[in-house]
Amino acid sequence: MGVFFFGMGYSSRATARALHLLVDPEIPVAGTTRSADGAEAFADTNYRIHVFDGEVPGPTVREDVRQATHVILSIPPDERGDPALNLHRADLDAAPNLEWLGYFSTVGVYGDFNGEWIDEDAPTRPLNPRSRQRVEAEEAWRAYAKERGVPLFIERLAGIYGPGRSAFDKLREGTARRIVKPGQVFNRIHVADIGRITARAAQAKLEGTFNLTDSEPAPPQDLVTYAAQVMGIEPPPEVPFDTAEMTPMAKSFYSDNKRVSSKRVLEALGTDLLYPTYREGLDAIWNSHQ
């Protein structure tokens, strides 16, 4: 196995670590970052990092893509489509040993279900441009995988949190808010579970479209309250959604209200989540820094 990541971000790094821990520590890993400054962050790793800004082909990407057996796609699409597919399709076409494609998508593609439980059988009806672009990118990758004759694993992720990106960090920074919209819930997923599940899917060459979420969708203010309790501090005051000052993008997240199941991918891989709820996930983050 040789793995190439288009977009060596938070979830991709967790997946690379899981591949080395769970599958084989000698798996060669290569990937892209947007700038030379971003590439410097990988100086102490053995990953081969290339600069690809999504605007023009990455000048050094070609060789490692063509050597890959597994390619994981983690760059968000824009109005022009998926940058990796648009600008490096020829390199994917020329990869003789390509065996599997993985695509990080989002549960935002489902839109709003008024808080009801849904699974992968639910229709996609995205409510904002970002989610519509994700639906289009999913379809583009399905068409490519079918034409190329390789399995495609689409992983629709809930809100991602983990070390350095949690309610603890927002409380420390003074940016945590408890915005209350009655009946609103969100799923989340710990980055370590993304890494584990994606690594296992790559190893199994799992094909299909799957959700990856925690098992307890919860109101967003509950996480802030719980994290403050763990830290032994007072949580910020509750703010009604209708009067909260928010950016249009932040407000748009509250237009989707649903409970998303990831039972199907766990059954397919015969595993469970490390952190099935936000409480286990936050406890692990807190304990790892004590």
Secondary structure, 3 states (H helix, E strand, C coil): CCEEEECCCHHHHHHHHHHHHHHCCCCCEEEEECCHHHHHCCCCCCCEEEECCCCCCCCCCHHHHHHCCEEEECCCCECCECHHHHHHHHHHHCCCCCCEEEEEEEHHHHCCCCCCEECCCCCCCCCCHHHHHHHHHHHHHHHHHHHHCCCEEEEEECEEEECCECHHHHHHHCCCCEEECCCCCECEEEHHHHHHHHHHHHHHCCCEEEEECCCCCECHHHHHHHHHHHHCCCCCCEEEHHHCCCCHHHHHHCCCCCEECCHHHHHHHCCCCCCCCHHHHHHHHHHHCC
